[in-house]
Amino acid sequence: MKTITHTHNHQEHHSPTSRKPGSFDILYPLRRLVDGFQVKNARLAHLCCQIIPCCCPFERNLRLFGRTFHIPPLCKLNPLYDNFVGLRFRALSYLSDECGEDVRKYIC
């Protein structure tokens, strides 16, 4: 098996949800709440997978007067989008790893 070595420094990377020193993020407590949420119940994991969509439901192609207009995915405008996607992934992982369930029905 081949060993993979990293060529970048993890300390320099800033995720979209990381705060810059001295900046004020009014949503930081809510981000921490969602990121710190532990999925430890199969019923709750199923609920998270059902409520949080696997792809943006707002992306559309509209045909109007013979022209096609593309509405881009608007979920990225949600400031908590990455946090909820992480929660959904943790719920899928819990169902798959801990419960041994088939999660293909929750994947687009």
PAZAPA-4460 file (N, C-alpha, C; in steps of 0.05 Angstrom, whole numbers, plus 32768, in hexadecimal, padded with zeros to 4 digits):
% residues 108
    n_x    n_y    n_z   ca_x   ca_y   ca_z    c_x    c_y    c_z   seq   type   mol
   8011   7FE9   8000   8000   8000   8000   8012   8019   8000     1      M     A
   800B   802C   7FF0   801B   8044   7FED   8014   8058   8003     2      K     A
   8028   8065   800E   8024   8079   8023   801F   8094   8015     3      T     A
   800B   80A2   801F   8004   80BC   8015   8010   80D1   8028     4      I     A
   801F   80E4   801C   802B   80F9   802C   801D   8113   8025     5      T     A
   8018   8124   8038   800C   813E   8033   8021   8152   802A     6      H     A
   8018   8163   8018   802A   8177   800E   8022   8193   8017     7      T     A
   800E   8194   8028   8005   81AE   8032   8004   81AE   8050     8      H     A
   8002   81C6   805B   8001   81C9   8078   7FE4   81CE   8081     9      N     A
   7FDA   81BE   8093   7FBF   81C0   809C   7FBA   81DA   80AC    10      H     A
   7FCE   81E5   80B8   7FCB   81FD   80C7   7FC4   8215   80B6    11      Q     A
   7FCD   8215   809D   7FC9   822C   808C   7FAD   822C   807F    12      E     A
   7FA0   8215   807F   7F86   8213   8071   7F70   821F   8083    13      H     A
   7F5F   822F   8078   7F48   823A   8086   7F2F   8230   8079    14      H     A
   7F1E   8222   8088   7F05   821A   807D   7EF1   8231   807D    15      S     A
   7EDC   822F   806E   7EC9   8245   806C   7EBC   824C   8087    16      P     A
   7EBD   8239   809A   7EB1   823E   80B4   7EC5   8246   80C9    17      T     A
   7EDF   8247   80C2   7EF2   824F   80D6   7EF2   826E   80D8    18      S     A
   7EF8   8277   80F1   7EF7   8293   80F6   7F13   829F   80F3    19      R     A
   7F15   82B7   80E9   7F2E   82C5   80E7   7F32   82D3   8102    20      K     A
   7F4B   82D5   810B   7F50   82E2   8125   7F45   82FF   8125    21      P     A
   7F36   8306   8139   7F2C   8321   813C   7F11   8325   812D    22      G     A
   7F07   8311   811E   7EEE   8315   8110   7ED7   830C   8122    23      S     A
   7EC0   8317   811D   7EA8   8310   812C   7E95   8300   811B    24      F     A
   7E8E   82E9   8124   7E7C   82D7   8115   7E63   82D2   8127    25      D     A
   7E4D   82DE   8120   7E35   82DC   8130   7E2A   82BF   8130    26      I     A
   7E30   82B0   811C   7E26   8295   811A   7E39   8280   8126    27      L     A
   7E50   8289   8131   7E63   8276   813C   7E57   8263   8151    28      Y     A
   7E47   826C   8164   7E3C   825A   8177   7E2A   8244   816A    29      P     A
   7E1B   824C   8156   7E0A   8239   8148   7E1B   8225   8138    30      L     A
   7E31   822F   812B   7E43   821D   811D   7E4F   8208   8130    31      R     A
   7E57   8211   8147   7E63   81FE   815B   7E4E   81EA   8164    32      R     A
   7E35   81F3   8168   7E20   81E1   8170   7E1B   81CB   815B    33      L     A
   7E19   81D3   8142   7E15   81BF   812C   7E2D   81AD   8129    34      V     A
   7E45   81B8   812A   7E5D   81A8   8127   7E62   8195   813E    35      D     A
   7E59   819D   8156   7E5D   818D   816E   7E48   8179   8172    36      G     A
   7E33   8179   8162   7E1D   8166   8165   7E26   814A   815F    37      F     A
   7E23   8138   8172   7E2C   811C   816F   7E14   810B   8167    38      Q     A
   7E17   80FC   8152   7E01   80EA   8149   7E06   80CF   8157    39      V     A
   7DF4   80C8   816A   7DF7   80AF   8179   7DDE   809F   817A    40      K     A
   7DCB   80A5   8168   7DB1   8098   8168   7DA9   8094   814B    41      N     A
   7DA1   807B   8144   7D9A   8075   8128   7D82   8085   811F    42      A     A
   7D6E   8089   8131   7D56   8098   812A   7D5D   80B5   8123    43      R     A
   7D6E   80C1   8133   7D77   80DC   812E   7D88   80DE   8115    44      L     A
   7D98   80CA   8110   7DA8   80CA   80F7   7D97   80C9   80DF    45      A     A
   7D82   80B8   80E0   7D6F   80B7   80C9   7D61   80D2   80C5    46      H     A
   7D5A   80DE   80DB   7D4C   80F8   80D9   7D5F   810D   80CC    47      L     A
   7D78   810E   80D5   7D8C   8121   80C9   7D8F   811C   80AB    48      C     A
   7D90   8103   80A3   7D93   80FC   8086   7D7B   8103   8076    49      C     A
   7D63   8102   8083   7D4B   8109   8074   7D47   8127   8072    50      Q     A
   7D4E   8135   8087   7D49   8152   8088   7D5E   8162   8078    51      I     A
   7D78   815A   807A   7D8D   8168   806D   7D91   815C   8051    52      I     A
   7D8B   816B   803C   7D8C   8160   8020   7DA9   815A   8018    53      P     A
   7DAB   8146   8006   7DC6   813E   7FFC   7DD0   8151   7FE6    54      C     A
   7DBE   815F   7FD9   7DC6   8173   7FC5   7DB3   818B   7FC8    55      C     A
   7DBB   81A0   7FBC   7DAC   81B9   7FBF   7D91   81B7   7FB1    56      C     A
   7D7B   81BA   7FC0   7D61   81B8   7FB3   7D59   81D0   7FA3    57      P     A
   7D68   81E5   7FA4   7D61   81FE   7F96   7D6D   8200   7F7A    58      F     A
   7D80   81F0   7F73   7D8C   81F1   7F59   7D78   81E7   7F44    59      E     A
   7D74   81F8   7F30   7D60   81F1   7F1C   7D69   81FC   7F00    60      R     A
   7D5D   81F0   7EEC   7D5E   81FB   7ED0   7D41   8202   7EC9    61      N     A
   7D3D   821B   7EC3   7D22   8224   7EBC   7D21   822A   7E9E    62      L     A
   7D0C   8221   7E91   7D08   8228   7E75   7CF1   823D   7E75    63      R     A
   7CF8   8254   7E6A   7CE5   826A   7E6A   7CE7   8278   7E4F    64      L     A
   7CD2   8278   7E40   7CD1   8285   7E25   7CE7   827A   7E13    65      F     A
   7CEB   8260   7E14   7CFE   8253   7E02   7D1B   8255   7E0B    66      G     A
   7D21   8262   7E21   7D3C   8265   7E2B   7D3E   8255   7E45    67      R     A
   7D56   824B   7E4A   7D5C   823C   7E62   7D6C   824D   7E75    68      T     A
   7D62   8250   7E8D   7D70   825F   7EA2   7D78   824C   7EB8    69      F     A
   7D91   824E   7EC0   7D9C   823C   7ED5   7D9C   824B   7EEF    70      H     A
   7D8F   8240   7F04   7D90   824B   7F1F   7DA6   823B   7F2D    71      I     A
   7DBB   8248   7F36   7DD1   8239   7F43   7DC9   822F   7F5E    72      P     A
   7DD8   821C   7F69   7DD2   8213   7F84   7DD5   8229   7F98    73      P     A
   7DBF   822F   7FA6   7DBF   8245   7FB9   7DC7   823C   7FD6    74      L     A
   7DCB   8222   7FDA   7DD2   8218   7FF5   7DEC   8224   7FFF    75      C     A
   7DFF   8229   7FED   7E18   8235   7FF5   7E15   8250   8002    76      K     A
   7DFE   825D   7FFD   7DF9   8277   800A   7DF2   8274   8027    77      L     A
   7DEA   825C   802F   7DE4   8257   804B   7DFE   8256   805B    78      N     A
   7E01   8268   806F   7E1B   8269   807D   7E20   8250   808E    79      P     A
   7E0C   823F   8092   7E10   8226   80A2   7E10   820D   8090    80      L     A
   7E12   8211   8076   7E10   81FB   8062   7E25   81E6   8068    81      Y     A
   7E3E   81ED   806B   7E53   81DA   8070   7E4F   81CB   808A    82      D     A
   7E45   81D8   809E   7E40   81CC   80B8   7E2A   81B7   80B6    83      N     A
   7E15   81BD   80A8   7DFF   81A9   80A5   7E07   8192   8093    84      F     A
   7E17   8197   807F   7E21   8181   806E   7E33   816E   807F    85      V     A
   7E43   817A   8091   7E53   8169   80A3   7E42   8159   80B5    86      G     A
   7E2C   8165   80C0   7E1A   8156   80D1   7E0D   813F   80C2    87      L     A
   7E05   8144   80A9   7DF9   812F   8099   7E0C   8118   8094    88      R     A
   7E25   811F   808F   7E3A   810B   808A   7E3F   80FA   80A3    89      F     A
   7E3F   8107   80BB   7E42   80F9   80D4   7E2B   80E6   80D8    90      R     A
   7E13   80EE   80D1   7DFB   80DD   80D4   7DFD   80C5   80C1    91      A     A
   7E05   80CA   80A8   7E09   80B4   8095   7E1E   80A1   809E    92      L     A
   7E34   80AB   80A8   7E4A   809A   80B3   7E41   8089   80CA    93      S     A
   7E31   8095   80DC   7E27   8086   80F3   7E15   806F   80EA    94      Y     A
   7E03   8075   80D7   7DF1   8060   80CD   7E00   804A   80C0    95      L     A
   7E14   8051   80B0   7E24   803D   80A1   7E36   802E   80B3    96      S     A
   7E46   803B   80C4   7E5B   802E   80D4   7E50   8021   80ED    97      D     A
   7E40   8030   80FC   7E37   8026   8116   7E1F   8014   8114    98      E     A
   7E0C   801A   8102   7DF3   800B   8100   7DF4   7FF7   80E9    99      C     A
   7E08   7FF9   80D7   7E0A   7FE6   80C1   7DF4   7FE9   80AD   100      G     A
   7DE7   8000   80AB   7DD1   8003   8098   7DDB   800C   807D   101      E     A
   7DCB   8007   8069   7DD0   800F   804D   7DC6   802C   804B   102      D     A
   7DD8   803F   8045   7DD1   805B   8044   7DCE   8065   8027   103      V     A
   7DCD   8053   8014   7DCB   805C   7FF8   7DB1   806B   7FF2   104      R     A
   7D9D   8066   8002   7D83   8075   7FFD   7D86   8092   8004   105      K     A
   7D9A   809A   8013   7D9E   80B6   801B   7DB3   80C4   800A   106      Y     A
   7DBE   80B7   7FF6   7DD2   80C3   7FE5   7DC6   80C8   7FC9   107      I     A
   7DCB   80E1   7FBF   7DC0   80E9   7FA5   7DCE   80DB   7F8F   108      C     A
***
